[in-house]
Amino acid sequence: ECRRVGVGSYIESRIKIASKREPVNEAETDKSRDETQSDREWLLAALLALAVGADEELSRGVDPSNVSSKLKSDWVDALRKAGLSAFRKGAALRASESPNRPSEIAKKSERLRAQFEEQSNFLSNFADDYVGGVTTEPRRMNFMNRAHLYALSMIGYYNLGALEAGSPGDQIYWKLGACDHCTDCPALHISGPYTRKTLPTVPGLGHTKCGHWCCCTLHIIPNALDAILSL
């Protein structure tokens, strides 16, 4: 038999259930470097292997424009594969507060889509420079150093996943890491806390003056009301 339950009684029952659960834990992304090590190593190896393949095609007389076009496509595919892996790991970090599906969060994330698009454009320029021999010119960043920056960006994707998997009302603090800082990071540190919407970027994504070398992390305090309502 169905019974009507008043709003007050319903809310009270929800609070009782919530009180019996584990307390909502704060989240730290201080393990982002360790958690993304395999993604960084895989991407660096993939970029190198694909570059070697491009060299072989050039030596066989394949048109440089065709080699560059293929290299762009292959590099972008590798970036997306590694970036998605790192993003999902960051999103999974938040599953202890509210169950989530990292793959679905990745599909819905506009910030992730925008980041892939931005880095894909840079990666396309990198491919043109590599095929054109620019990366071997004096006073230009060589191939390995440039490729390493894309590998380091996996830390940023992890942080972005941790950010996107939370609730809109979460309080987010930018924590300074143990390294020399650019002028952006201390400013972001003292200007918190932020919400998912107001935080302009995340550590390691390349939007601070220290770029992908950023050593900062995020400290996230879940919104207690969101945790109760999620029940």
Secondary structure, DSSP 8 states (H G I E B T S, - for coil): ------HHHHHHHHHHHHHHS-----EE-TTHHHHTHHHHHHHHHHHHHHHHHHHHHHHTT--HHHHHHHHHHHHHHHHHHHHHHHHHHHHHGGGGTS---HHHHHHH-HHHHHHHHHHHHHHHHHHHHHHTTGGGSTTS--HHHHHHHHHHHHHHHHHHHHHHTS-TT-EEEEE--SS---SHHHHHHHT--B-TTT----TTSS-STTGGG---EEEEE--HHHHHHT-
